[in-house]
Structure formats: C-alpha cells, structure tokens
C-alpha cells in the first residue's frame, strides 16, 4: 500500500499557482516565472510515480 503523497500534491499545486502568476506578469520575466512553475508541476507529478522505499 502506498503512503500518503501530500508533498507531491503540494509541490504540484504551488507550481500551478506560480505558473499562473507568471502568465499574469507577462513579458520575459513572466515567462521565466511560468517556466519555474511548470518545472515544479513536472517534478511534483514525477514524484507521484516514484516508488516508495520500504525498510
């Protein structure tokens, strides 16, 4: 059974919020902010699929 993956969902949600903020800012600075947010979304989703280590 998988453990709770709340951290992955939080990282994904924060990334989505940062992506939205970057889209609102606009310009090249906004594109950088949106890219940073999209990277967090990707990392959060990938972390959801990472196998857990049992000890």
Secondary structure, DSSP 4 states (H G I P E B T S, - for coil): -PPP-HHHHHHHHHHHHHHHHHHHH-HHHHHHHHHHHHHHHHHHHHHHHSPPP--
